[in-house]
């Protein structure tokens, strides 16, 4: 279930709610009971590492656009 972040306009606190996407725009009450809240735009951070592509046998001197045949 997606997690949405909200900010309370009354007290300034931020909080998160897990709710279905269909309810993402529904009003949310802050943990202190205030109803004047706004949904924040969240960003997604994706981390990881990627290995460098393996070199072709023989040093990999060929061109990549056509498999090393005619671009070399």
GROMACS elastic network, one bead per residue, 0.5 to 0.9 nm:
[ bonds ]
;  ai    aj funct       b0    kb
    1    18     6  0.61810   500
    1    19     6  0.61246   500
    1    20     6  0.58855   500
    1    21     6  0.78237   500
    2    17     6  0.83835   500
    2    18     6  0.57091   500
    2    19     6  0.60823   500
    2    20     6  0.63887   500
    2    21     6  0.67300   500
    2    24     6  0.87447   500
    3    16     6  0.64497   500
    3    17     6  0.55182   500
    3    19     6  0.64587   500
    3    20     6  0.85329   500
    3    24     6  0.89725   500
    4    15     6  0.84137   500
    4    16     6  0.54405   500
    4    17     6  0.53422   500
    4    18     6  0.63297   500
    4    19     6  0.74673   500
    4    24     6  0.71689   500
    4    39     6  0.72439   500
    4    40     6  0.76346   500
    4    41     6  0.86012   500
    4    42     6  0.75888   500
    5    14     6  0.69781   500
    5    15     6  0.57204   500
    5    17     6  0.65035   500
    5    18     6  0.89817   500
    5    38     6  0.87192   500
    5    39     6  0.60164   500
    5    40     6  0.55385   500
    5    41     6  0.76513   500
    5    42     6  0.70173   500
    6    13     6  0.84374   500
    6    14     6  0.55575   500
    6    15     6  0.54018   500
    6    16     6  0.60534   500
    6    17     6  0.78694   500
    6    28     6  0.77368   500
    6    30     6  0.80594   500
    6    37     6  0.64988   500
    6    38     6  0.55055   500
    6    40     6  0.52749   500
    6    41     6  0.87274   500
    7    10     6  0.89559   500
    7    11     6  0.86717   500
    7    12     6  0.62597   500
    7    13     6  0.57292   500
    7    15     6  0.64223   500
    7    16     6  0.87760   500
    7    30     6  0.77879   500
    7    36     6  0.87146   500
    7    37     6  0.55243   500
    7    38     6  0.54353   500
    7    39     6  0.64744   500
    7    40     6  0.67476   500
    8    11     6  0.57691   500
    8    13     6  0.54479   500
    8    14     6  0.62890   500
    8    15     6  0.81769   500
    8    29     6  0.81080   500
    8    30     6  0.61290   500
    8    34     6  0.70422   500
    8    35     6  0.76244   500
    8    36     6  0.60085   500
    8    38     6  0.65290   500
    8    39     6  0.89854   500
    9    12     6  0.53663   500
    9    13     6  0.78938   500
    9    34     6  0.83617   500
    9    35     6  0.86178   500
    9    36     6  0.55988   500
    9    37     6  0.55172   500
    9    38     6  0.72683   500
   10    13     6  0.83416   500
   10    34     6  0.66279   500
   10    35     6  0.82448   500
   10    36     6  0.63373   500
   10    37     6  0.77578   500
   11    30     6  0.89671   500
   11    32     6  0.83632   500
   11    34     6  0.79099   500
   13    30     6  0.78868   500
   13    31     6  0.88531   500
   14    30     6  0.80153   500
   14    40     6  0.89950   500
   15    30     6  0.70121   500
   15    31     6  0.76489   500
   17    28     6  0.83871   500
   19    22     6  0.81638   500
   19    23     6  0.63463   500
   19    24     6  0.67306   500
   20    23     6  0.54234   500
   20    24     6  0.66175   500
   21    24     6  0.50630   500
   21    25     6  0.83292   500
   22    25     6  0.76356   500
   22    26     6  0.83978   500
   23    26     6  0.51448   500
   23    27     6  0.85793   500
   24    27     6  0.84448   500
   24    39     6  0.83142   500
   25    28     6  0.85309   500
   25    39     6  0.75656   500
   27    35     6  0.75977   500
   27    36     6  0.85528   500
   27    37     6  0.74409   500
   27    38     6  0.82196   500
   27    39     6  0.88224   500
   28    34     6  0.88865   500
   28    35     6  0.66453   500
   28    36     6  0.82135   500
   28    37     6  0.64326   500
   28    38     6  0.79735   500
   28    39     6  0.83615   500
   29    32     6  0.79474   500
   29    33     6  0.58392   500
   29    34     6  0.56522   500
   29    36     6  0.73678   500
   29    37     6  0.67581   500
   30    33     6  0.53201   500
   30    34     6  0.53509   500
   30    35     6  0.64932   500
   30    36     6  0.81596   500
   30    37     6  0.70057   500
   31    34     6  0.75154   500
   34    37     6  0.74618   500
   39    42     6  0.89305   500
   50    53     6  0.88946   500
   51    54     6  0.85137   500
   52    55     6  0.88362   500
   54    60     6  0.88782   500
   55    58     6  0.83501   500
   55    59     6  0.65208   500
   55    60     6  0.52128   500
   55    61     6  0.88320   500
   56    59     6  0.61298   500
   56    61     6  0.79375   500
   56    62     6  0.83255   500
   57    60     6  0.61372   500
   58    61     6  0.75879   500
   59    62     6  0.86142   500
   60    63     6  0.82548   500
   60    68     6  0.82494   500
   61    68     6  0.75290   500
   61    72     6  0.69265   500
   62    66     6  0.87064   500
   62    67     6  0.70630   500
   62    69     6  0.68765   500
   62    70     6  0.84196   500
   62    71     6  0.69678   500
   63    66     6  0.64449   500
   63    67     6  0.62501   500
   63    69     6  0.72673   500
   63    70     6  0.77639   500
   63    71     6  0.51137   500
   64    67     6  0.52023   500
   64    68     6  0.58371   500
   64    69     6  0.89539   500
   64    71     6  0.78510   500
   64    72     6  0.84644   500
   65    68     6  0.73236   500
   65    71     6  0.72354   500
   66    69     6  0.60765   500
   66    70     6  0.68027   500
   66    71     6  0.64982   500
   66    72     6  0.88509   500
   67    70     6  0.81693   500
   67    71     6  0.81656   500
   67    72     6  0.89677   500
   68    71     6  0.60510   500
   68    72     6  0.55659   500
   69    72     6  0.63817   500
